[in-house]
Amino acid sequence: MTISLDQLLYGIRQVESGGNYSVVNSIGAVGAYQVMQANIPSWTKKALGYSMTWQQFRDSRSAQDAVARYILGGYLNKYGAEGAASMWFSGQPNPNSGASDGGNTVRQYVNKVMAASGGGSITSGGGSYGLGTAAVTPKLDPDELASQYGLTAALVNSSKELKKLFNQAVAGGWSAAKFQASLKNTKWWQTQSDTLRKYVTTKSEDPATFKQNWSNAQFKINQLAVQAGVGNQIDSKGRSSKLLQSAIYNSLALGWSDDRIKDWLGTKATTHGGIMWGDAGTAFDKLHTVAYTNGMKYSSDWYKNQAVSIVSGKTTQETVEAQIRKAAAAQYSAFSTQILAGQNAIDLAAPYIKSVSDLLELPETDVDLFNKHVADAMKHSTPLWQFETQVRSDPLWNKTKNAQDSAMTLARQVAKDFGLAW
């Protein structure tokens, strides 16, 4: 039977590394297809449009797949499946050359690849090798399979017509070019936006440009992610998170504007150890400040949800701050007019705060609207002279130098009244 390129790629991966994209062997062969380090700069240049180091290549599944597809695809077209496997192993297309490497002759290696690829029975020289007749579908996940044709799994599943065509392409091992030709004849294709059609076509017909577009978008949209509060989405190896990949796709394939991308990312914002980042973090901090300076307490989840709503455009900073002030005005009704006009309750409470600080000998920064004396005075608009009398009834007062001096003054006055002191 005919071996498709996808089947051949799968067979090579299994024989070379068992599908391990991170492996580097003792002689410097890298990745799932065991590409020699010396070939990586030139092969990546040919396949991707730019050169990679072997370390970059090792860390990029997509680069490994693209290079193997490019090189093996050329071999397959020129020499057939057996010749391609032979070229990959020995650098020459004759599977019966008798050469050996790593304990395998070329024929033994080719037979293993054909068996892993589902290549049927092969007769050569010494006899017949029973390899089975069932076709093997490459064991890629849905996103990897869809990506080969310039799509995403979610997009494929969005249309019965598209999903049917895609399944035919996978089962038949169609090339990207064949899939494109069939795709352009579907009703689905005719109803899609120019942006999506261009995205799919560019990925298939001009992979170097597609790669550059993706790289540019990765940098720009990662900055939007940071601004939106979801943090850096590119790891130390230059790989995008699933969230960033989705955002890039929405931008390049669906034509989303930067504002829409940022709004969408904003809905994904979460706290990190109680802290939010980017615009969401700014909103979070502003809300917390307004609440604190007006004597209101809310849970971390409340702040997070409000910040996300602000960043995603569901509400505004001003609207939420007005809600906080309304609650504070209700709590401190005697000062409601000033609070609703924009004054902060903590500023209105300044005389009470200073009295507590002075009388109980506490740093003024340690006294706020959550101090029980201040909170009660604000709720009842207590006269200052009465407030200070109440503060002196606090047990802390007795431990202060103020209290001790006051007691000494009182004792001296009593003594003077009895003629015991002058």
PyMOL commands that set and color helices and strands:
alter all, ss='L'
color gray80, all
select helices_A, chain A and resi 5-17+37-48+54-58+61-90+106-117+142-148+153-156+160-172+176-183+187-190+194-205+207-228+242-252+258-266+278-292+300-311+317-331+333-340+345-348+350-359+364-366+372-380+384-391+395-399+401-417
alter helices_A, ss='H'
color red, helices_A
select strands_A, chain A and resi 29-30+35-36+100-101+104-105+122-124+127-129
alter strands_A, ss='S'
color yellow, strands_A
deselect
rebuild
show_as cartoon
